Amino acid sequence: MGQQSSAPKITQQDKAIFQLKQQRDKIKQYQTKLNYIVIKQTNLARKAITNGQPDRAKFYLQSKKRQESVINKTYEQLTNLEKLIDTIEFKLIEKDVIYGLKQGNEILNKLNNEMKIEKIDKILDDLEDNKIKVNEVSEALGSGHNLNRAEEDEVDAEFNKLNEEINGVSESKLPEFNQLNEEINGVPESKLPEAPKDKIMPEIPTNEIQEPTKEEEASKEEHKNEPIAI
Amino acid sequence: MSKSFEFPKIHSFPPFYTKQPNQTILNQQLESWMNIVLTYCEFYKITSLSIDGIPKFKSTTEENNALPPIFSNDEIKRNCNSEFKHLILQHLIHQHKAEFINQKKPELGIYIYWRSLVGWSDLLYQYVDKTGQRGAILTIYELTQPDDSEGYIPQELKNLDTEFLIKIIKEVLVKQGKAQLLINEDNEIGGVKIV
């Protein structure tokens, strides 16, 4: 019995309810006993009448009546006990509810503290800083890697030519073309299916795109003050 | 009960009542006896037998003498002697289909497990769970002696031997950490909290 560490705990309230329920059980047992006596008395009375012993029969019936009134009294006591048990159990539930409310309130407070406006502003500020840095880096890198505008145009022209040769149509449906085209002109071709945005600008951190619009505006304002902040 | 238990044919076979000398046949004989005891006990909801094979506790209300005896057959005037009875009961114990009520006092009789303790505990747990009584204090009395106001104790659990019920709780639910027993002022197990 040593490994009962995980066993459910018995609280003081549990013990109290246990006591009450035991009392209730005892009353019920008592009632069973009385009921048995009542049945026995009735049978005896019946027997006495058939044997022509009216006095004896009456005695049994009186005794039976007494038992029955006792039974009724025990029912009252039983009701009292059960009421008490119910009340305690309900109070315990109320206690749980209050505890739950308290917990919920604490968590809400904590969350509200975490979401102070100044904190959010600072985060957005930092984000803006980082974005600029990323842009700078990608620009620096981009100039080395990417083709310049004239070169891109040439690629375009060559692609169109080839395409026409092969398909007989100048319309291009290749996603690469679409991407390039968009990168250069900044406008997606209306005929083409929507290009996934993250593929277009891989260098830009995704959080920029996910920013809620309201905060974005706020951050733009912050952005103006930036040099001062730094 | 309107219908009484129907014994299999072998129960009317005279040599069945005598311990067979051949080990192989004896094993088969014991196996058949075990099945008879188990189906018989399940039929009459007997959870324990005396050491002489007389029902000790059952959840049905018939008198013991209304039940046909297990280890004898009046029609063919045969009955097992007590030595053979004990051998049969011993076989049940070996097969984990029975257990001494008290290991130190075998004369108190044996529990018969036509349903395993785990099976019993599942029944009990499901009942407590379904009726929203998990975490509530339940007395052993209210678990076995329900009156009509109390309601829906499954038929299987009604009038169950309290000792047996306590054993189920103790050996399965308490070990699983699902139950805690409460001791009453007479130092007896009187209640349980099942979570």
HADDOCK unambig.tbl for C-alpha pairs under 7 A between the chains (distance, minus, plus):
assign (segid A and resid 4 and name CA) (segid B and resid 177 and name CA) 6.71 0.50 0.50
assign (segid A and resid 6 and name CA) (segid B and resid 177 and name CA) 5.38 0.50 0.50
assign (segid A and resid 7 and name CA) (segid B and resid 174 and name CA) 6.91 0.50 0.50
assign (segid A and resid 7 and name CA) (segid B and resid 177 and name CA) 4.43 0.50 0.50
assign (segid A and resid 7 and name CA) (segid B and resid 178 and name CA) 6.42 0.50 0.50
assign (segid A and resid 7 and name CA) (segid B and resid 179 and name CA) 6.36 0.50 0.50
assign (segid A and resid 7 and name CA) (segid B and resid 180 and name CA) 6.15 0.50 0.50
assign (segid A and resid 8 and name CA) (segid B and resid 177 and name CA) 6.81 0.50 0.50
assign (segid A and resid 8 and name CA) (segid B and resid 178 and name CA) 6.75 0.50 0.50
assign (segid A and resid 8 and name CA) (segid B and resid 179 and name CA) 6.18 0.50 0.50
assign (segid A and resid 8 and name CA) (segid B and resid 180 and name CA) 5.83 0.50 0.50
assign (segid A and resid 8 and name CA) (segid B and resid 195 and name CA) 6.93 0.50 0.50
assign (segid A and resid 14 and name CA) (segid B and resid 137 and name CA) 6.29 0.50 0.50
assign (segid A and resid 17 and name CA) (segid B and resid 137 and name CA) 6.79 0.50 0.50
assign (segid A and resid 18 and name CA) (segid B and resid 137 and name CA) 6.08 0.50 0.50
assign (segid A and resid 18 and name CA) (segid B and resid 191 and name CA) 6.88 0.50 0.50
assign (segid A and resid 21 and name CA) (segid B and resid 139 and name CA) 6.74 0.50 0.50
assign (segid A and resid 22 and name CA) (segid B and resid 139 and name CA) 6.81 0.50 0.50
assign (segid A and resid 25 and name CA) (segid B and resid 141 and name CA) 6.56 0.50 0.50
